[in-house]
């Protein structure tokens, strides 16, 4: 892919992302009353979901090490 094509895609994608996320935030802010009350629990769940593959991998590697010692 030529650099100029990549640059155009990046600019268009960045603009689309910024505008769509701002519009979604505005819409959700008007639709859900007191949405700031739910922000921290939602971010906590997202954080746990993001860390879950790492936690599972660490647990599995620990279990495998225990089985190889026995």
Secondary structure, 3 states (H helix, E strand, C coil): CCHHHHHHHHHHHHHHHHHHHHHHHHHHHHHCCCHHHHHHHHHHHHHHHHHHHHHHHHHHHHHHHHHHHC
